[in-house]
Amino acid sequence: MEERPHKHVDESRFTLSALMGPQDANAHGNVHGGVIMKMADEAGALVAMRHARLPVVTVAIDSMTFMEPILLGHLVLCNAELTYVGRTSMEVRVEVITENPLLGDSKVTNIAYLVYVALGPDGHPAVVPGLIYETPEQRRRAEEAEQRQAYRKQQRARENRVKV
């Protein structure tokens, strides 16, 4: 069996940020949830591509609960980092933060976990580098990610049995 290379979590970490304008908000001045979901997916995909150095596709987005509103004129930051790497798949944790640039206050509005699969030149899943966990927090997140991945596989198997 061929030994695959391993990379550190820090090597692919990424922050995507954008100032929320009128095109991003509803009539009440709240940013549309879909805008935030798109940003989270883009940040997660960039982390996965940096790690794999291959194109990736999104295969799962765990629930995204909006804990705080994001307002027109506020800055949104999507801090993304790998939590777990399988053979061809990667889980990315995306923490969404809103910041009022006039006051300087910020708060976490969402945390989401997204799963990506790397694609090789043939368009099929490709093996990705392993992941090196250096801190207790990274190891804890990896253990939690393994549990989420096992649950996703269980759900997928259940859905396949129910198809008609």
C-alpha positions in Angstrom: 0.0 0.0 0.0 1.4 3.4 -1.0 2.1 5.9 1.8 0.3 9.2 1.2 1.8 12.5 2.3 0.4 14.4 5.3 -0.1 18.1 5.8 -0.7 20.3 8.8 -4.1 22.0 9.5 -2.4 25.4 9.3 -1.3 24.8 5.7 -4.8 25.2 4.3 -6.6 27.4 6.8 -8.4 30.3 5.0 -10.6 33.3 5.8 -13.0 34.7 3.3 -14.4 38.2 4.1 -16.9 40.5 2.5 -18.7 43.7 3.3 -22.5 43.2 3.1 -24.2 45.6 0.7 -27.8 46.2 -0.4 -27.6 43.3 -2.9 -27.0 40.9 0.0 -29.9 42.0 2.3 -33.7 41.9 2.5 -35.9 44.9 3.1 -35.4 44.7 6.8 -31.6 45.1 6.5 -30.8 41.4 7.3 -28.4 39.5 5.1 -30.0 36.6 3.2 -29.1 33.2 4.6 -28.2 32.0 1.2 -25.5 34.6 0.8 -23.9 33.4 4.0 -24.2 29.7 3.0 -22.5 30.5 -0.4 -19.7 32.3 1.4 -19.2 29.4 3.8 -19.2 26.9 0.9 -16.6 29.0 -1.0 -14.3 29.3 2.1 -14.6 25.5 2.8 -13.9 24.6 -0.8 -10.8 26.8 -0.9 -9.5 25.0 2.2 -10.1 21.6 0.7 -8.5 22.6 -2.6 -5.5 24.0 -0.8 -5.1 20.7 1.1 -5.7 18.4 -1.9 -4.3 20.6 -4.6 -7.1 19.3 -6.7 -10.6 20.5 -7.7 -13.3 19.5 -5.1 -17.0 19.1 -5.0 -19.3 19.7 -2.0 -21.0 16.5 -0.9 -22.6 17.5 2.4 -23.4 20.6 4.5 -24.3 19.8 8.0 -27.0 22.1 9.5 -26.4 25.8 9.6 -28.2 27.6 12.4 -28.2 31.3 12.4 -27.6 32.3 16.0 -27.4 36.1 15.3 -28.6 38.3 12.5 -26.0 39.7 10.0 -26.8 43.3 9.1 -26.4 45.4 6.0 -23.1 47.3 6.2 -21.4 44.7 8.4 -18.3 42.7 7.6 -18.7 38.9 7.4 -15.7 36.7 8.0 -15.7 32.9 7.2 -12.8 31.3 9.1 -12.4 27.8 7.6 -10.1 25.0 8.6 -9.9 21.2 8.1 -11.2 19.1 10.9 -10.9 15.6 9.3 -9.5 13.9 6.2 -10.5 10.6 4.9 -9.1 8.8 1.9 -10.8 11.1 -0.7 -13.0 13.3 1.5 -12.3 16.3 3.7 -14.5 17.9 6.4 -14.1 21.7 6.9 -15.3 23.7 9.9 -16.5 27.1 8.9 -17.0 29.7 11.7 -19.0 32.7 10.5 -18.4 36.0 12.3 -20.1 39.3 11.8 -18.3 42.6 12.6 -19.7 46.1 12.8 -16.8 48.0 11.3 -17.9 51.3 12.8 -18.0 50.0 16.4 -15.5 47.2 16.1 -17.7 44.6 17.9 -18.0 41.1 16.5 -19.8 37.9 17.2 -20.1 34.4 15.9 -23.3 33.9 14.0 -22.9 30.4 12.6 -20.7 27.3 12.7 -21.1 24.8 9.9 -19.3 21.6 8.8 -19.0 20.9 5.1 -17.6 17.9 3.4 -15.8 17.9 0.1 -14.4 15.2 -2.2 -11.3 15.8 -4.3 -11.6 15.0 -8.0 -8.7 13.6 -10.1 -8.2 14.4 -13.8 -10.6 11.6 -14.7 -13.4 13.3 -12.7 -13.5 10.5 -10.1 -12.6 10.8 -6.4 -8.9 11.1 -5.8 -6.8 10.3 -2.8 -5.8 13.3 -0.7 -3.0 13.9 1.8 -3.6 12.9 5.4 -3.9 15.5 8.1 -1.5 16.1 11.0 -3.2 17.2 14.3 -0.9 19.2 16.5 -3.1 20.6 19.3 -5.6 19.0 21.7 -8.3 21.2 20.1 -7.5 19.8 16.6 -7.5 16.2 18.0 -10.8 16.8 19.7 -12.4 18.3 16.5 -11.0 15.3 14.5 -12.7 12.8 16.9 -16.0 14.7 16.7 -15.6 14.8 12.9 -15.1 11.0 12.7 -18.4 10.6 14.6 -20.2 13.0 12.2 -18.7 11.1 9.2 -19.9 7.8 10.6 -23.4 9.2 11.1 -23.4 10.6 7.5 -22.4 7.2 6.2 -25.2 5.5 8.3 -27.7 8.0 6.9 -26.6 7.5 3.3 -26.9 3.7 3.7 -30.4 4.1 5.2 -31.4 6.4 2.3 -30.1 3.9 -0.2 -32.2 1.1 1.4 -35.4 3.2 1.2 -35.2 4.2 -2.5 -37.9 2.7 -4.7 
